[in-house]
Amino acid sequence: MASGKPKKKNPRLASGRKRVRQDVKINAANTSLRSQYRTVVKNVEKAVAGGDKAKATELFGKMQSVVDSVSDKGVFHRNKAARDKSRLSAKVKALAAA
């Protein structure tokens, strides 16, 4: 009889309809930024796991700018960005020392 999710109602007010349109665009942009963030972090971790010092250092520099940019836009909290940068920095330094 009833499917899992209740059907969403369309907003009556013009401001509500506009808000829905904006939310779709913002959601798409945030999803893209979130994906980019995770990709650059993963690339640095792969370089560290592979033991490639030069590549890890280069990717870490690029990762920092992406992480700062995404956290400034509010997609991730700035403390999460700082924590991720700190942990990866420690891994890259340990790789360089070894």
N, C-alpha and C positions, 0 to 999 in steps of 0.2 A: 504494500500500500504506500508507505512513505519511504522515500529514498534516504540515504544517510544524512546529507546536509540539508538544512532548510534553505529555501530559495531566497536569494538576496533581493530586497526591494529596491527599486530605483528611487533616488532622492526626488522629492517634489520641488524643492526650492532650486532656483538657478545656481545659487552659491554652492549648494550641495552637489549638483551635477558637475559643476566646474571642479570642485574638490576631488571628485572621483576621477575626472580626466587627468588632473595634475598628479594624483597618487599613482596612476598607471605609469606615467613618464618617470616620476621620481623613483618608483620601485625598480624600473628597468635600469636606470642609471646606477642606483645603489647596488643592484645585483652585479652589474658589470664591474664596478669598482671593487666589490668584495671578492670577486673571482680573480681580478688582477692582483690584489693583495695576497691572496692565498698562493697564486702561481709564483710570484717572485720569492716568497718565503720558501716555498717548496724547492725552487731552483737552487737557492743558496744551500739548503739542507742536503740536496743531492750532490752538490759540488764538494761539500765538507765530507760527506760519506764516501765520495770517490777519492778523497785525498788530494784534490787539485787545489793547491794554495792560490795560484795566480787567478784562476777562474773564480774561486770562492770570494777572494778579495774584491774582484771586479764586480761580481754579482751583488755582493753585500753593499757596495756603494750605490748601485742602482736601486736596490731594495729599500735602502733608507729613504730615498726621495719619494718612492711610491708610498711607503708606509706613512710618512709624514703628511703627504698630500691627502691620503684617504682619511687619516685621523682628523686633519683640519676640517674636512667636509662633514665630519660627524658620523661616518659610516661605522667606524669602530671607536671605542673610547680611547683617549690619548694615553691612558695608563696601560692599556693592552698593547698599543703600538710601542710604547717605551719598553715594556716587558719583552716583547718579541725581538726588538732590536738588541736589547741587552743580552738575551740568551744566545742569539745568533752571533753577536759580536764575540762572546766568550768562546763559542765553538770555533770561529774563524781564527781567533788568537791562539787557541790551543793547537790548531792545525799548523799555524805558522811556527809555533814554538817547537813542535815535534819534528 
